[in-house]
Amino acid sequence: MAYTGRFGQSDDYRRDELIRKIEHSLESLTLQELEALYYDMSTKNYINE
């Protein structure tokens, strides 16, 4: 397990923390904001269907 050096947190812990924060933020977006985010992510190939 690699350490980031920042606060001694492991990369896995930091990744999980960021995912939780992003998931929480997504819950407050409107439908239009979610559609814009989806479009942006799909055009940048972050979403593969």
All heavy atoms as TSV, in Angstrom:
chain	resi	resn	atom	element	x	y	z
A	1	MET	N	N	0.842	-1.166	0.000
A	1	MET	CA	C	0.000	0.000	0.000
A	1	MET	C	C	0.896	1.240	0.000
A	1	MET	O	O	1.708	1.430	0.873
A	1	MET	CB	C	-0.873	-0.051	1.253
A	1	MET	CG	C	-2.014	0.897	1.221
A	1	MET	SD	S	-3.071	0.843	2.701
A	1	MET	CE	C	-3.583	-0.844	2.747
A	2	ALA	N	N	0.715	2.078	-0.979
A	2	ALA	CA	C	1.539	3.279	-1.109
A	2	ALA	C	C	0.993	4.388	-0.219
A	2	ALA	O	O	-0.206	4.503	-0.002
A	2	ALA	CB	C	1.564	3.738	-2.550
A	3	TYR	N	N	1.878	5.202	0.281
A	3	TYR	CA	C	1.474	6.334	1.107
A	3	TYR	C	C	1.660	7.629	0.345
A	3	TYR	O	O	2.633	7.808	-0.372
A	3	TYR	CB	C	2.271	6.373	2.411
A	3	TYR	CG	C	1.814	5.318	3.374
A	3	TYR	CD1	C	2.390	4.066	3.388
A	3	TYR	CD2	C	0.761	5.573	4.231
A	3	TYR	CE1	C	1.952	3.088	4.259
A	3	TYR	CE2	C	0.299	4.600	5.108
A	3	TYR	CZ	C	0.910	3.367	5.117
A	3	TYR	OH	O	0.452	2.409	5.970
A	4	THR	N	N	0.709	8.523	0.508
A	4	THR	CA	C	0.760	9.801	-0.208
A	4	THR	C	C	1.666	10.800	0.488
A	4	THR	O	O	2.097	11.759	-0.116
A	4	THR	CB	C	-0.647	10.423	-0.324
A	4	THR	OG1	O	-1.120	10.677	1.001
A	4	THR	CG2	C	-1.598	9.507	-1.061
A	5	GLY	N	N	1.922	10.589	1.765
A	5	GLY	CA	C	2.710	11.542	2.522
A	5	GLY	C	C	1.865	12.644	3.125
A	5	GLY	O	O	2.265	13.304	4.055
A	6	ARG	N	N	0.690	12.844	2.616
A	6	ARG	CA	C	-0.218	13.868	3.137
A	6	ARG	C	C	-1.044	13.266	4.263
A	6	ARG	O	O	-1.870	12.403	4.044
A	6	ARG	CB	C	-1.140	14.375	2.040
A	6	ARG	CG	C	-2.025	15.496	2.519
A	6	ARG	CD	C	-2.824	16.067	1.366
A	6	ARG	NE	N	-3.548	17.229	1.839
A	6	ARG	CZ	C	-4.761	17.525	1.469
A	6	ARG	NH1	N	-5.395	16.777	0.610
A	6	ARG	NH2	N	-5.352	18.586	1.946
A	7	PHE	N	N	-0.796	13.712	5.455
A	7	PHE	CA	C	-1.479	13.228	6.646
A	7	PHE	C	C	-1.268	11.737	6.881
A	7	PHE	O	O	-1.969	11.126	7.649
A	7	PHE	CB	C	-2.983	13.524	6.592
A	7	PHE	CG	C	-3.305	14.951	6.307
A	7	PHE	CD1	C	-3.942	15.314	5.143
A	7	PHE	CD2	C	-2.953	15.944	7.203
A	7	PHE	CE1	C	-4.234	16.637	4.876
A	7	PHE	CE2	C	-3.246	17.268	6.947
A	7	PHE	CZ	C	-3.892	17.618	5.778
A	8	GLY	N	N	-0.330	11.130	6.179
A	8	GLY	CA	C	-0.035	9.718	6.370
A	8	GLY	C	C	-1.130	8.786	5.883
A	8	GLY	O	O	-1.184	7.641	6.283
A	9	GLN	N	N	-2.026	9.264	5.057
A	9	GLN	CA	C	-3.126	8.431	4.573
A	9	GLN	C	C	-2.677	7.595	3.390
A	9	GLN	O	O	-1.906	8.040	2.552
A	9	GLN	CB	C	-4.314	9.286	4.153
A	9	GLN	CG	C	-4.940	10.049	5.282
A	9	GLN	CD	C	-6.053	10.966	4.800
A	9	GLN	OE1	O	-6.175	11.224	3.618
A	9	GLN	NE2	N	-6.849	11.447	5.734
A	10	SER	N	N	-3.203	6.385	3.319
A	10	SER	CA	C	-2.898	5.532	2.182
A	10	SER	C	C	-3.682	5.994	0.959
A	10	SER	O	O	-4.689	6.691	1.070
A	10	SER	CB	C	-3.267	4.079	2.499
A	10	SER	OG	O	-4.671	3.939	2.567
A	11	ASP	N	N	-3.220	5.606	-0.206
A	11	ASP	CA	C	-3.915	5.949	-1.451
A	11	ASP	C	C	-5.322	5.374	-1.460
A	11	ASP	O	O	-6.263	6.030	-1.910
A	11	ASP	CB	C	-3.137	5.438	-2.663
A	11	ASP	CG	C	-1.864	6.210	-2.919
A	11	ASP	OD1	O	-1.715	7.332	-2.377
A	11	ASP	OD2	O	-1.003	5.693	-3.651
A	12	ASP	N	N	-5.486	4.155	-0.959
A	12	ASP	CA	C	-6.806	3.522	-0.942
A	12	ASP	C	C	-7.775	4.288	-0.047
A	12	ASP	O	O	-8.932	4.489	-0.406
A	12	ASP	CB	C	-6.708	2.071	-0.466
A	12	ASP	CG	C	-6.017	1.177	-1.472
A	12	ASP	OD1	O	-5.989	1.526	-2.672
A	12	ASP	OD2	O	-5.504	0.128	-1.054
A	13	TYR	N	N	-7.307	4.697	1.117
A	13	TYR	CA	C	-8.162	5.461	2.029
A	13	TYR	C	C	-8.565	6.781	1.388
A	13	TYR	O	O	-9.730	7.181	1.429
A	13	TYR	CB	C	-7.448	5.720	3.355
A	13	TYR	CG	C	-8.268	6.572	4.290
A	13	TYR	CD1	C	-9.259	5.996	5.082
A	13	TYR	CD2	C	-8.070	7.951	4.357
A	13	TYR	CE1	C	-10.038	6.776	5.924
A	13	TYR	CE2	C	-8.843	8.735	5.204
A	13	TYR	CZ	C	-9.819	8.146	5.981
A	13	TYR	OH	O	-10.585	8.926	6.809
A	14	ARG	N	N	-7.621	7.483	0.791
A	14	ARG	CA	C	-7.904	8.777	0.148
A	14	ARG	C	C	-8.879	8.601	-1.002
A	14	ARG	O	O	-9.802	9.407	-1.180
A	14	ARG	CB	C	-6.597	9.415	-0.337
A	14	ARG	CG	C	-6.771	10.768	-0.955
A	14	ARG	CD	C	-7.233	11.794	0.053
A	14	ARG	NE	N	-7.343	13.091	-0.608
A	14	ARG	CZ	C	-8.245	13.992	-0.310
A	14	ARG	NH1	N	-9.098	13.787	0.666
A	14	ARG	NH2	N	-8.298	15.124	-0.961
A	15	ARG	N	N	-8.712	7.538	-1.793
A	15	ARG	CA	C	-9.615	7.253	-2.910
A	15	ARG	C	C	-11.040	7.041	-2.401
A	15	ARG	O	O	-11.988	7.611	-2.935
A	15	ARG	CB	C	-9.130	6.022	-3.669
A	15	ARG	CG	C	-9.963	5.677	-4.873
A	15	ARG	CD	C	-9.407	4.431	-5.574
A	15	ARG	NE	N	-10.102	4.167	-6.792
A	15	ARG	CZ	C	-11.280	3.527	-6.859
A	15	ARG	NH1	N	-11.845	3.085	-5.764
A	15	ARG	NH2	N	-11.864	3.332	-8.026
A	16	ASP	N	N	-11.192	6.235	-1.352
A	16	ASP	CA	C	-12.513	5.979	-0.773
A	16	ASP	C	C	-13.143	7.258	-0.234
A	16	ASP	O	O	-14.341	7.489	-0.389
A	16	ASP	CB	C	-12.417	4.932	0.342
A	16	ASP	CG	C	-12.096	3.549	-0.186
A	16	ASP	OD1	O	-12.268	3.308	-1.399
A	16	ASP	OD2	O	-11.664	2.712	0.627
A	17	GLU	N	N	-12.335	8.101	0.389
A	17	GLU	CA	C	-12.820	9.368	0.923
A	17	GLU	C	C	-13.325	10.273	-0.205
A	17	GLU	O	O	-14.398	10.878	-0.101
A	17	GLU	CB	C	-11.696	10.060	1.685
A	17	GLU	CG	C	-12.077	11.385	2.276
A	17	GLU	CD	C	-10.910	12.080	2.961
A	17	GLU	OE1	O	-9.747	11.702	2.730
A	17	GLU	OE2	O	-11.179	13.015	3.718
A	18	LEU	N	N	-12.583	10.355	-1.292
A	18	LEU	CA	C	-12.992	11.186	-2.430
A	18	LEU	C	C	-14.263	10.659	-3.074
A	18	LEU	O	O	-15.143	11.434	-3.450
A	18	LEU	CB	C	-11.863	11.280	-3.456
A	18	LEU	CG	C	-10.650	12.081	-3.010
A	18	LEU	CD1	C	-9.512	11.909	-4.003
A	18	LEU	CD2	C	-10.998	13.539	-2.844
A	19	ILE	N	N	-14.395	9.355	-3.190
A	19	ILE	CA	C	-15.608	8.755	-3.759
A	19	ILE	C	C	-16.817	9.106	-2.902
A	19	ILE	O	O	-17.875	9.476	-3.423
A	19	ILE	CB	C	-15.448	7.232	-3.926
A	19	ILE	CG1	C	-14.466	6.932	-5.062
A	19	ILE	CG2	C	-16.801	6.561	-4.176
A	19	ILE	CD1	C	-14.085	5.479	-5.186
A	20	ARG	N	N	-16.690	9.015	-1.582
A	20	ARG	CA	C	-17.802	9.362	-0.687
A	20	ARG	C	C	-18.208	10.827	-0.855
A	20	ARG	O	O	-19.394	11.154	-0.917
A	20	ARG	CB	C	-17.419	9.094	0.771
A	20	ARG	CG	C	-17.514	7.646	1.179
A	20	ARG	CD	C	-17.399	7.488	2.691
A	20	ARG	NE	N	-16.137	8.008	3.232
A	20	ARG	CZ	C	-14.991	7.330	3.267
A	20	ARG	NH1	N	-14.941	6.108	2.783
A	20	ARG	NH2	N	-13.905	7.861	3.781
A	21	LYS	N	N	-17.230	11.714	-0.959
A	21	LYS	CA	C	-17.535	13.135	-1.121
A	21	LYS	C	C	-18.218	13.409	-2.458
A	21	LYS	O	O	-19.161	14.202	-2.536
A	21	LYS	CB	C	-16.255	13.963	-1.015
A	21	LYS	CG	C	-15.732	14.040	0.388
A	21	LYS	CD	C	-14.478	14.870	0.461
A	21	LYS	CE	C	-13.954	14.943	1.887
A	21	LYS	NZ	N	-12.769	15.785	2.013
A	22	ILE	N	N	-17.756	12.762	-3.514
A	22	ILE	CA	C	-18.360	12.946	-4.833
A	22	ILE	C	C	-19.781	12.401	-4.851
A	22	ILE	O	O	-20.696	13.051	-5.373
A	22	ILE	CB	C	-17.484	12.303	-5.926
A	22	ILE	CG1	C	-16.178	13.100	-6.075
A	22	ILE	CG2	C	-18.232	12.215	-7.251
A	22	ILE	CD1	C	-15.130	12.408	-6.917
A	23	GLU	N	N	-19.986	11.214	-4.284
A	23	GLU	CA	C	-21.333	10.638	-4.238
A	23	GLU	C	C	-22.290	11.555	-3.484
A	23	GLU	O	O	-23.427	11.765	-3.912
A	23	GLU	CB	C	-21.300	9.255	-3.587
A	23	GLU	CG	C	-20.707	8.186	-4.471
A	23	GLU	CD	C	-20.584	6.848	-3.776
A	23	GLU	OE1	O	-20.622	6.793	-2.519
A	23	GLU	OE2	O	-20.433	5.838	-4.483
A	24	HIS	N	N	-21.841	12.112	-2.380
A	24	HIS	CA	C	-22.680	13.026	-1.597
A	24	HIS	C	C	-23.022	14.280	-2.410
A	24	HIS	O	O	-24.156	14.761	-2.394
A	24	HIS	CB	C	-21.974	13.410	-0.293
A	24	HIS	CG	C	-22.737	14.366	0.545
A	24	HIS	ND1	N	-23.895	14.014	1.222
A	24	HIS	CD2	C	-22.540	15.678	0.812
A	24	HIS	CE1	C	-24.360	15.067	1.859
A	24	HIS	NE2	N	-23.560	16.089	1.623
A	25	SER	N	N	-22.061	14.805	-3.131
A	25	SER	CA	C	-22.285	16.004	-3.944
A	25	SER	C	C	-23.241	15.736	-5.094
A	25	SER	O	O	-24.049	16.599	-5.451
A	25	SER	CB	C	-20.956	16.524	-4.498
A	25	SER	OG	O	-20.112	16.902	-3.446
A	26	LEU	N	N	-23.167	14.559	-5.691
A	26	LEU	CA	C	-24.042	14.221	-6.812
A	26	LEU	C	C	-25.511	14.213	-6.413
A	26	LEU	O	O	-26.377	14.558	-7.215
A	26	LEU	CB	C	-23.669	12.841	-7.389
A	26	LEU	CG	C	-22.395	12.776	-8.197
A	26	LEU	CD1	C	-22.079	11.329	-8.565
A	26	LEU	CD2	C	-22.483	13.635	-9.433
A	27	GLU	N	N	-25.779	13.854	-5.175
A	27	GLU	CA	C	-27.163	13.775	-4.709
A	27	GLU	C	C	-27.864	15.129	-4.732
A	27	GLU	O	O	-29.087	15.187	-4.822
A	27	GLU	CB	C	-27.204	13.189	-3.301
A	27	GLU	CG	C	-26.804	11.733	-3.257
A	27	GLU	CD	C	-26.703	11.190	-1.839
A	27	GLU	OE1	O	-26.912	11.965	-0.886
A	27	GLU	OE2	O	-26.405	9.999	-1.712
A	28	SER	N	N	-27.110	16.214	-4.691
A	28	SER	CA	C	-27.735	17.530	-4.654
A	28	SER	C	C	-27.843	18.183	-6.029
A	28	SER	O	O	-28.398	19.278	-6.139
A	28	SER	CB	C	-26.948	18.451	-3.708
A	28	SER	OG	O	-25.655	18.671	-4.220
A	29	LEU	N	N	-27.349	17.539	-7.077
A	29	LEU	CA	C	-27.414	18.115	-8.418
A	29	LEU	C	C	-28.812	17.978	-9.002
A	29	LEU	O	O	-29.523	17.013	-8.735
A	29	LEU	CB	C	-26.413	17.429	-9.351
A	29	LEU	CG	C	-24.934	17.599	-9.031
A	29	LEU	CD1	C	-24.084	16.844	-10.041
A	29	LEU	CD2	C	-24.540	19.063	-8.993
A	30	THR	N	N	-29.189	18.939	-9.830
A	30	THR	CA	C	-30.469	18.869	-10.542
A	30	THR	C	C	-30.328	17.912	-11.723
A	30	THR	O	O	-29.212	17.520	-12.095
A	30	THR	CB	C	-30.877	20.249	-11.071
A	30	THR	OG1	O	-29.921	20.652	-12.064
A	30	THR	CG2	C	-30.944	21.282	-9.964
A	31	LEU	N	N	-31.445	17.568	-12.317
A	31	LEU	CA	C	-31.427	16.689	-13.482
A	31	LEU	C	C	-30.610	17.307	-14.612
A	31	LEU	O	O	-29.807	16.623	-15.247
A	31	LEU	CB	C	-32.848	16.393	-13.961
A	31	LEU	CG	C	-32.963	15.537	-15.223
A	31	LEU	CD1	C	-32.285	14.186	-15.016
A	31	LEU	CD2	C	-34.404	15.371	-15.617
A	32	GLN	N	N	-30.777	18.594	-14.837
A	32	GLN	CA	C	-30.034	19.271	-15.903
A	32	GLN	C	C	-28.522	19.242	-15.626
A	32	GLN	O	O	-27.724	19.047	-16.535
A	32	GLN	CB	C	-30.517	20.720	-16.056
A	32	GLN	CG	C	-31.918	20.847	-16.598
A	32	GLN	CD	C	-32.990	20.606	-15.532
A	32	GLN	OE1	O	-32.728	20.647	-14.334
A	32	GLN	NE2	N	-34.208	20.338	-15.979
A	33	GLU	N	N	-28.137	19.434	-14.379
A	33	GLU	CA	C	-26.712	19.383	-14.024
A	33	GLU	C	C	-26.150	17.980	-14.194
A	33	GLU	O	O	-25.030	17.796	-14.673
A	33	GLU	CB	C	-26.506	19.864	-12.589
A	33	GLU	CG	C	-26.776	21.342	-12.407
A	33	GLU	CD	C	-26.841	21.763	-10.961
A	33	GLU	OE1	O	-27.254	20.959	-10.092
A	33	GLU	OE2	O	-26.461	22.923	-10.683
A	34	LEU	N	N	-26.955	16.974	-13.821
A	34	LEU	CA	C	-26.519	15.589	-14.007
A	34	LEU	C	C	-26.368	15.241	-15.485
A	34	LEU	O	O	-25.426	14.555	-15.879
A	34	LEU	CB	C	-27.504	14.629	-13.344
A	34	LEU	CG	C	-27.449	14.567	-11.828
A	34	LEU	CD1	C	-28.644	13.792	-11.295
A	34	LEU	CD2	C	-26.144	13.971	-11.353
A	35	GLU	N	N	-27.316	15.715	-16.304
A	35	GLU	CA	C	-27.222	15.463	-17.740
A	35	GLU	C	C	-25.993	16.133	-18.331
A	35	GLU	O	O	-25.293	15.547	-19.165
A	35	GLU	CB	C	-28.489	15.947	-18.448
A	35	GLU	CG	C	-29.675	15.058	-18.175
A	35	GLU	CD	C	-30.976	15.593	-18.741
A	35	GLU	OE1	O	-31.070	16.819	-18.994
A	35	GLU	OE2	O	-31.898	14.780	-18.917
A	36	ALA	N	N	-25.671	17.345	-17.894
A	36	ALA	CA	C	-24.478	18.047	-18.372
A	36	ALA	C	C	-23.217	17.314	-17.946
A	36	ALA	O	O	-22.271	17.160	-18.735
A	36	ALA	CB	C	-24.464	19.484	-17.849
A	37	LEU	N	N	-23.197	16.838	-16.715
A	37	LEU	CA	C	-22.050	16.083	-16.221
A	37	LEU	C	C	-21.885	14.785	-17.005
A	37	LEU	O	O	-20.778	14.420	-17.406
A	37	LEU	CB	C	-22.216	15.793	-14.730
A	37	LEU	CG	C	-21.119	14.967	-14.068
A	37	LEU	CD1	C	-19.774	15.689	-14.157
A	37	LEU	CD2	C	-21.484	14.681	-12.619
A	38	TYR	N	N	-22.996	14.091	-17.236
A	38	TYR	CA	C	-22.958	12.847	-18.004
A	38	TYR	C	C	-22.421	13.098	-19.418
A	38	TYR	O	O	-21.562	12.372	-19.903
A	38	TYR	CB	C	-24.359	12.221	-18.075
A	38	TYR	CG	C	-24.396	10.977	-18.910
A	38	TYR	CD1	C	-24.020	9.759	-18.369
A	38	TYR	CD2	C	-24.796	11.015	-20.243
A	38	TYR	CE1	C	-24.034	8.606	-19.136
A	38	TYR	CE2	C	-24.811	9.878	-21.012
A	38	TYR	CZ	C	-24.429	8.671	-20.456
A	38	TYR	OH	O	-24.432	7.532	-21.223
A	39	TYR	N	N	-22.917	14.134	-20.064
A	39	TYR	CA	C	-22.468	14.461	-21.416
A	39	TYR	C	C	-20.966	14.748	-21.420
A	39	TYR	O	O	-20.226	14.244	-22.252
A	39	TYR	CB	C	-23.247	15.660	-21.965
A	39	TYR	CG	C	-22.747	16.102	-23.316
A	39	TYR	CD1	C	-23.118	15.410	-24.464
A	39	TYR	CD2	C	-21.886	17.188	-23.455
A	39	TYR	CE1	C	-22.651	15.787	-25.715
A	39	TYR	CE2	C	-21.413	17.573	-24.696
A	39	TYR	CZ	C	-21.791	16.868	-25.819
A	39	TYR	OH	O	-21.311	17.244	-27.049
A	40	ASP	N	N	-20.516	15.561	-20.466
A	40	ASP	CA	C	-19.102	15.909	-20.391
A	40	ASP	C	C	-18.239	14.667	-20.171
A	40	ASP	O	O	-17.222	14.476	-20.847
A	40	ASP	CB	C	-18.876	16.915	-19.267
A	40	ASP	CG	C	-17.444	17.414	-19.205
A	40	ASP	OD1	O	-16.948	17.911	-20.236
A	40	ASP	OD2	O	-16.819	17.292	-18.134
A	41	MET	N	N	-18.666	13.809	-19.256
A	41	MET	CA	C	-17.876	12.607	-18.963
A	41	MET	C	C	-17.888	11.628	-20.140
A	41	MET	O	O	-16.877	10.981	-20.419
A	41	MET	CB	C	-18.403	11.937	-17.702
A	41	MET	CG	C	-18.141	12.744	-16.446
A	41	MET	SD	S	-18.790	11.982	-14.956
A	41	MET	CE	C	-17.637	10.631	-14.774
A	42	SER	N	N	-19.012	11.531	-20.831
A	42	SER	CA	C	-19.077	10.598	-21.962
A	42	SER	C	C	-18.251	11.094	-23.145
A	42	SER	O	O	-17.635	10.296	-23.849
A	42	SER	CB	C	-20.528	10.340	-22.373
A	42	SER	OG	O	-21.119	11.506	-22.875
A	43	THR	N	N	-18.207	12.415	-23.369
A	43	THR	CA	C	-17.408	12.925	-24.474
A	43	THR	C	C	-15.908	12.822	-24.195
A	43	THR	O	O	-15.098	12.807	-25.121
A	43	THR	CB	C	-17.749	14.401	-24.802
A	43	THR	OG1	O	-17.538	15.197	-23.638
A	43	THR	CG2	C	-19.184	14.533	-25.280
A	44	LYS	N	N	-15.545	12.728	-22.922
A	44	LYS	CA	C	-14.146	12.566	-22.542
A	44	LYS	C	C	-13.778	11.091	-22.300
A	44	LYS	O	O	-12.704	10.778	-21.833
A	44	LYS	CB	C	-13.840	13.373	-21.283
A	44	LYS	CG	C	-13.947	14.867	-21.525
A	44	LYS	CD	C	-13.701	15.650	-20.263
A	44	LYS	CE	C	-13.820	17.145	-20.551
A	44	LYS	NZ	N	-13.721	17.946	-19.349
A	45	ASN	N	N	-14.712	10.210	-22.646
A	45	ASN	CA	C	-14.530	8.748	-22.546
A	45	ASN	C	C	-14.288	8.265	-21.117
A	45	ASN	O	O	-13.599	7.279	-20.906
A	45	ASN	CB	C	-13.403	8.269	-23.473
A	45	ASN	CG	C	-13.772	8.408	-24.912
A	45	ASN	OD1	O	-14.928	8.172	-25.297
A	45	ASN	ND2	N	-12.832	8.808	-25.734
A	46	TYR	N	N	-14.846	8.966	-20.122
A	46	TYR	CA	C	-14.802	8.474	-18.747
A	46	TYR	C	C	-15.898	7.439	-18.513
A	46	TYR	O	O	-15.821	6.646	-17.590
A	46	TYR	CB	C	-14.972	9.615	-17.745
A	46	TYR	CG	C	-13.804	10.562	-17.699
A	46	TYR	CD1	C	-13.974	11.924	-17.898
A	46	TYR	CD2	C	-12.516	10.107	-17.447
A	46	TYR	CE1	C	-12.914	12.807	-17.850
A	46	TYR	CE2	C	-11.446	10.972	-17.400
A	46	TYR	CZ	C	-11.643	12.318	-17.601
A	46	TYR	OH	O	-10.585	13.180	-17.559
A	47	ILE	N	N	-16.941	7.493	-19.354
A	47	ILE	CA	C	-18.050	6.561	-19.278
A	47	ILE	C	C	-18.061	5.716	-20.542
A	47	ILE	O	O	-18.154	6.246	-21.645
A	47	ILE	CB	C	-19.399	7.315	-19.133
A	47	ILE	CG1	C	-19.415	8.120	-17.846
A	47	ILE	CG2	C	-20.563	6.337	-19.182
A	47	ILE	CD1	C	-20.644	8.995	-17.679
A	48	ASN	N	N	-17.968	4.423	-20.361
A	48	ASN	CA	C	-18.000	3.506	-21.500
A	48	ASN	C	C	-19.204	2.592	-21.357
A	48	ASN	O	O	-19.315	1.843	-20.384
A	48	ASN	CB	C	-16.728	2.654	-21.550
A	48	ASN	CG	C	-15.487	3.518	-21.710
A	48	ASN	OD1	O	-15.508	4.477	-22.423
A	48	ASN	ND2	N	-14.422	3.137	-21.023
A	49	GLU	N	N	-20.119	2.686	-22.293
A	49	GLU	CA	C	-21.308	1.830	-22.220
A	49	GLU	C	C	-21.219	0.741	-23.242
A	49	GLU	O	O	-20.612	0.772	-24.223
A	49	GLU	CB	C	-22.557	2.668	-22.447
A	49	GLU	CG	C	-22.787	3.608	-21.313
A	49	GLU	CD	C	-24.103	4.365	-21.442
A	49	GLU	OE1	O	-24.995	3.900	-22.159
A	49	GLU	OE2	O	-24.204	5.400	-20.828
